[in-house]
Amino acid sequence: MADHQTKLKIKKLHPAAQLPQKGSEHASGFDLFACIEYNGSVLLGKHPKRIGTGIAIEIPPGYDVQIRPRSGLSLKGIEVAFGTIDSDYRGEIMVTMYYLFGEDHSFEIRHGDRIAQLVIGKLADVSIEAVEELSKSERGSGGHGSTGMR
């Protein structure tokens, strides 16, 4: 039987880089690992820093990859900037991170730490059309909070 599963090709740019891994069988994302030279570390503060993963990826056309925060790090005040990687990018995957409590404190990211999630999405095949009017909807132009607050 032929294997028709879509493949995400990954190139290790550094010998100590780790390939993304799912944390559980049904996880929607793959954990990304910090790749810091000489098994080093980086101190996160309030100013964003880009943390390397030591990998580059080849995303199939019709897909994109999103970089998302890990909930366990978010609980500790570590933020990851949401990012989108297009299928024609071939450079190192970098994760932008900062520490919410960085004014008086810092948080250490070490080589090999799980720092973010890589989530693969299938793109909708759509085109843009300029129109004079949009169809009516029950919500209309109601914006943030218009459907109710908890």
N, C-alpha and C positions, 0 to 999 in steps of 0.2 A: 504494500500500500504506500502510495507517495505521500510525503510530508508536505502539506500545503500551508503550514503555519508561517506567518510573516516573521521574518528574522530582523533583529536589530544587530547590526555588525558593530563590534567594539574593538578598538585598538588601544592597547596599553602603551602609553607614552613614557612610562617610568616603570622599571622592573618591580618596584614595591607597590604599584597601584593595584587596587582590588576591583574585580568586576562587580557591577551592581548585582544585588541579591534580593530576592523576596524574603520578607521576614516570616511569612506563613504561606501556606498553599493558596489561600484565597485573597492575599493582599493585592490591592489595586496598583501599588507602586513598588518600585525596586529601590532599596536603600543605596544611597551614594556614600562613599567613604572618602574622608580627607586623605590627600596624598601630600605630605609635607616633607620636604627634603631632609635627609639624614635622621629620619624618625623623630623629627622635631615637633614643635607645637607653635600655635599662634594664640595670642591673647586678644579676645574680642572685647571691645568697649562700645561706646555709643556711636562711633563712626563706622560705617560699613567697611568690611574687608572682603576681598575676594579670596576664597579658599579653593585651591586646585583639587581635582579628583584624580589627575594622572591618566585620564582616559579621553579618547575622542570617539564619537559615534557616527555611524552612517544610518540615517533614518530613511526608511523607504518612502518614495514619493506618495503623497496622499495622507501622510501622518505627520504629527508634530510630537515633540516631547516637552513636557512641562516640569519645571523644577518647583517642588512644593516643600513646605516646612514639615518636619517630623513633630508630632504632637508631644512626645516626651521632652524634646528640647524646648518647645514653646512653653511648656509648664515651668521651665527653669528660667524663662525670660530671654531665650535665644530666638531671634527672629531670622527668617530666611526670606529674602526678596523673591517673590514669585517670578518665574522667568519662563519664556517660551523659546525653544530651540527649533529652528526651521530645518527642513530636510537637506538643504544645501550647505549647512555649516559643518566644517570638518575640524575645527580647532578643539582645544582642550575644554572640557566641561568645567566651568567655574561656578561656584556657589557664593552669592553675596550674603554675608551674615553680619549681624551686630547684636549687641547685648543691651536689652532694655534698661538695665540697671547700671549702665556703664559710666555714669557720672562719678561714682566713688568706688566702683567695683569692676572687676573684669572676669571673664570666663575663658578657660583654657580649652582650645580645640587641639587634640593630639592626632598625630599620624594614625590612620586606621579607624578613627571615630566615625560613626554613622552621622552624617551631617544634614542630609536632605533626602527627599524621595524623588525619583524619576518616574513620571506617569506618562504613558504613551496614549495619544488620542488620534482617532481617525477623523480626518477633516471632511466637512461637508463640501460637496461640489456645488458651489453657489456663485452667482455673478451679481454685480451691483447694477441696479436700475434706478435712475432718478425719476421721481413721480411728483405730481402736483398735490396729491392727496393720499393719505393712508386710510385703510379700512377702519371702521369703528370697532372698539372693543369695550367690554364692561369696565375695565380699569381706566381706559383712556390715557391721559397724560399724567396720572398720579404717580409721583416718584417715590423717593426714599421714605419708608414708613407708611405709605398710603394703604397698604393691605392690612394694617393693624400692628400694634406693638404688643409684646408679651407683658 
